[in-house]
């Protein structure tokens, strides 16, 4: 389990220029997949630590296997999920979308050999490729069954396992969010494996979702994120996270 216990940020993110806490700090627990926490955890942490600080909360961000994070949030065992596509609530009615997206995510197809594939989900429909995606990755799970026959579609427990199955010839194409895969391709296990992006499926806005008892907080959080976007903080946090993730920088998430 990846764990980020996130306290208010230091002066490097301009704390002196942000509004004071509105109430004594309370903890709010958001989750995501382990894979997402490793790849985008620092950027999400920066954004939502400050957003919740302005609303009087201290963020605790935890990473779990994607399906487990969904089950926990659906059951109200945690306060919500930090990073899901806009339509996630359609199949998770206990969750309330925070209407302001924090940033976009691009979902792409990867292979370790040359394959003919165009951009867009529909490009998979006429092929006979065996396609794998990460279990619990809700956007891939929503899109792929419409264009890939069930007999050729499988879900890997994690992104590393999905890439390993690709390398061992158990699938032809692996589909996932680019940050998740690109972070893994920089690791020694996969750096020289010949895995490359072969097509872009879609770029979508990503949102936090809160448990239904936090409906009023979701509205306030959306407004706070919109304020932060106008202030240029979301872009500033992107640059900070990418700088920290550069070669030689300390990892943002520990296991």
Number of C-alpha atoms within 10 A of each C-alpha: 12 19 17 22 13 17 16 18 14 9 9 8 15 10 13 10 8 13 11 12 13 11 11 10 17 12 16 15 20 24 30 27 26 23 24 24 28 21 22 20 26 21 23 22 24 21 21 25 20 26 24 23 24 20 20 18 23 23 24 19 24 24 24 19 21 21 16 15 23 23 14 16 24 20 14 16 12 19 23 29 27 25 25 21 19 19 14 20 14 10 10 15 11 17 26 24 25 23 19 20 20 24 16 12 18 15 23 24 27 25 21 19 14 10 13 10 18 14 14 15 21 16 16 24 14 10 13 11 17 20 26 27 25 26 19 20 24 18 18 22 16 12 13 21 14 13 15 22 17 12 8 14 18 21 19 18 15 18 25 18 13 25 28 16 17 22 18 10 11 14 20 21 28 27 26 23 25 19 18 19 27 17 17 19 19 12 10 9 11 18 13 10 13 11 21 15 16 20 21 20 21 15 14 15 15 23 23 28 29 27 24 19 13 14 16 11 17 21 15 16 22 20 16 19 23 18 14 18 18 11 12 11 18 21 17 15 18 17 13 16 19 13 11 15 17 10 9 7 10 10 13 17 17 11 9
